[in-house]
Amino acid sequence: MIYTVTLNTTLDLVYETAQISKNEINKTELKVLSVGGKGINISRALRSLEVESQAFGFYGGQMKELLLTKLATEGILNHLIQIKGNTRTNLKIIENNLKNVVEFNEISPKILQEELEAILKLIKNKCTKGDFLVLAGSLPQDVPADFYKDIINIVQKKDTQVLLDTSGDPLRQGIRAGPDFLKVNFEEIRAIKAGEDLETLIRGLSKAGIKKIMVTDGAKRVLYWDGTRVLSAVPPKVEGAASVGSGDSVDAGMIYSIIKGFDPINLLKTSVACGTANLLTYAPGQIDKKKVKNLTRDITVKEL
């Protein structure tokens, strides 16, 4: 089973308008209301690829019933733990005239110690040999920076494979535990270790025990370390709604390719195509499998 962990679950509202004007009433159209957070988005993308997963995370507050209803409607299996705090709400406004996205992300709730212990217990009980655990996104307030590292150490003893996708101190700490797979963007990896060219940095990270590493750089390129070499691909250009969730869709494409046994070149193509397909939809991770297949044909992979 594939399990995704989202400690910073959100309720995402995406609005569309021509252009935001200050000191005026802006007419908008609600395009989507969805449950978000990187792990949830990855589970949504996996479901779009016809792969089952279960989402772990927290939920609470006035919107908790709506959150559960939305997940049930989408068919996203979940084991969410109720907290005393409020699930945060994120607002995204797409300005069509400027082809711009303005985001307002609410501060995360504080997670109590007993709530952290509850999700650790859930992970320990569920994860077993042959499973795949995805640790994705930022950590809520007061959660120790080494929390992901602790989880990695726990589940690897159970022979559960781990993919890590986070940033800052949680990324730095998590790398020390040697996750099986790592997916980060260019800025995230530069923030924790500057001064080296990207290819050298990727090869260095593999010495920590990381088997496969993917680094995205927006629309410019995606690099992939397959254990022996570094491959590069440029995402195809598309006219899309928003980039929110594209990195999460790349994660889903990577996981999908691994469990399907794709070779490194097709793994990279599929991952990049998933991230690109996300641009064609409003809900993060709600990608079209047929479009993913078509997009792979426009992707060329080079070895560095």
N, C-alpha and C positions, 0 to 999 in steps of 0.2 A: 504494500500500500504506500501511496505517496501522501505525506502529511506536510501541510504548510503552517507556519507559525507567524501570526500577526499580533504583536503585542500592542501596536498602535492602531487598532481598528478605527475606521472612520465611516461617516455617512457623507457621501460625496454628492453635491448638487452641481450640475453643469448647466449654465445658462449661455444663451447666444444673443448677441446684439450687434448692431452695425458698428458702433464706436461709443466708448464711455465718455460722457461729458460731465465735467464738474459743475456743481451747483445747479444741476437740472435733473428732472426725472428721466431716468433711462428706461426705455421700453425693452424688455427682454422676453425671451422664450425659454422655458425649461426644456432642455433636451434629454436629460437623464437624471435619475435619482438612483444611486446605487451604493452598496456597501463596498468600502474600499480599504486601503492598506495594502502593502505590497504582497503579502501572502494571500490575501483574499483575491487580489487581482490575478495572481499566478494560478490559483485554483479555478478562477473563471476562464482563464485562457486554456488551461488544461482540459476543462470541460468542453470548450469549443473545439479542441483537438480530439475529442471523444476519449479522453483519459480520465479515469476516476481519481479523485483525491479527497482528503478530508482536511478541513481548515480548523486549526486551533487558534485561540485568541481570547480576548476579553470583550465584554460588552456591558453597558449599564446606562442609567439615566432615563430621561423622559422618552427617548427615541428607541429604547431597547426592543420593544415589541415590533416596531416597524422594521428594525434591522433584521430580526429573525424571520419576519414575514418575507422580506426581500430575498434573503438567502434561500428560503424554502421555495419561493416562486422560481428562482433560477436553477434549482436542483443542486445547489452547492452544499454538500454534506459538511456538517460542522460539529465541533465540540467546543462551544464558547463558554467561558466561565464568567459568571456575573460578578461585577465589581461594584463597590460603593460609589465610585466616581462616574462621571458622564462620558459616554463615547463622544469623541470630538466630531465636529461637523466641519467639512472643508467646502469652500465655495470656489468654483472656477467659472470665469466669464470669458467667453470667446468673442473677440472683436473681429468681425468678418472683414471690415474695411481695411484694418491694419494687419490682418492675419496674425493676431497676437492673442496670447492667453494670459489673463490676470488671475492669480491665485491668492486666496485668503485661507490659510490653514490655522485652525484653532490649536491652541496649546494642549498638549496631551494631559490626560488625567493622572493623578498620583496613584500608583499601584501599591497596595499594602503588602506587607511581608507574607501574610497568610494567602494572599491572592497569587503571589509569585510561587509560593510553595505548592499551591493547587495545580498550577499549570506544569510545574516540574513533575509532579506526581502523575499527571495525565500523560506527559511525554514518556516517562519511564514505563508506564503501564501499557501504552499503545505500541511503542516502537520495538521492533524485533528484527531478527536477521533477515536481510533481503529487502527491508523497507527503505524508503527514501524520505529524508526529512529536509525541508527547506526553511531556513532561518532568514527572514527578509524584513528589511525596513529598520527604522530608527527605534530606539528604546524610549519608553515613557519616562516621565519625571521620576527621579529617585531610584530607578532601576540601575544596579551596578553595571559599569561598562564591561565587565567580564562575564555577564550573564550568558551571552551566546557561547562564550568559550566553555563555560561550565556545562552547558547543554551538549556541546560537541563531544566533550570528554565522556559524558554519561552514555550517549547513544552509540558512540563508536565501540564501546565495550560490548554492545549488543549486536555489532556488525551491521548497524544501520548506516547507510551512506548519507552524507550531509552536503548540501549546497548552501553556501553563505553569500548573502547579498545585503550589505549594510555599509556604513561609512563611519568616519571619525574613530574615536577610541574603541567602540564595539568592533569595528573592522580590524583595527590593530591587534586587539586582544584575541579576536576570533581566529586570525591567521596563525597565532601562536599554537592553537590547538590542532592545526593541520586539517582543516575540512577537506573532504574529498574533491569538492568542486567549488570554484570561486567565480562569481560574476560581479564586476564592479564597473563604474564608468571612469573615464579618464581623470576627471577632477577628483574623484574619491581616492584613487590610487596615488595621485600626485600629492594629495593633502597629507598622506601618512608617510610618504617617502619621496622626497624630491631629489633632484640632482643626478638622476640616472636616466638614460634613454629608456623608452617604454619597453622595447624588446629585451634589454638587459634586465630590467626590473621584473618582467614576467618570468624569465628564466630563473631569476633568483628566488622568486616566490615558490617555485616548484620544489626547491630544496626543503621547504617546510613540510613537505609531504602532500602538497596539493596536486592532484592528478591532472585536472583540467582547469584552465583559467580562461575566462572570456572578459575582454575589456572593450566597452562601447565608448564611442566618441561622437555621439549625436548622429548627424547625417553624414559625417566625414568618413568614418571607417569603423570596423569592428575587428579586433585582433583575438586570435584563439590559440592557446597553447595546448597541444594534444598529448603532451608528454615527451615528445621528441623534437617538435618543430613549432614555429610560429606561423600561423596562416592569417591572411588579411582579406577582408571583403568590404566593398562599399555598398551601402544600402541603396536600392533603386529609388529614384525620385517619384513621389506621388503627391497629389493634391489632397491633403488630409485636414481633419478637424482639429486635432490636438495631439500633442506628444505624450500627454499624461498616460502612464501605463505601458509605454512602449518598452521600457527596460524590463518590466515585469513579464511582458509577452516574450521577450528574448529569453528570460529564465525558463518560461514554460516550453519554448521551442527547444532549448538545450536539454531539459529533462526528458521531453518527449523523444528526442533523438537518441538519448542515452539508453532509455528503456527499449527502444525499437532496434538498437544495435547499429545505428547509422555509422558510416565511416566518417572521419574528421571533416572532410570537405562537405559532405551532405549535412552533417551536423551544423556546421557554420552557416551554410546556405539556409537551412530551415530556421535556425535561430534568428538570423537577420530578417528573413521573410516574415516571421511572426511579429517582430518589432515593427516592421514597416506596415503590416496589415492592421496593426492597432491604430495607425494614423487615420484609417478609413472609417472609424467608428467613434462614437461619443463615450461609451462606457469602457473604462480601462480593462483591457484583457478580453473583451468580447469580440474576438477575431473570427474571420471566416476561413474555414479550413481550405476551401477551394481557391480562395484568393492567395492563401499562403503557398499553395502548390504552384499557382501561376507565377507568383513573384520570384520563386526560386530560380526560374528560368532566366531571369534578368540579372542574376547575381554571379559575378566571377570571383573565384578564389585564387589568391596568389600566395606563394610561399616566400617568406622573408629570409 
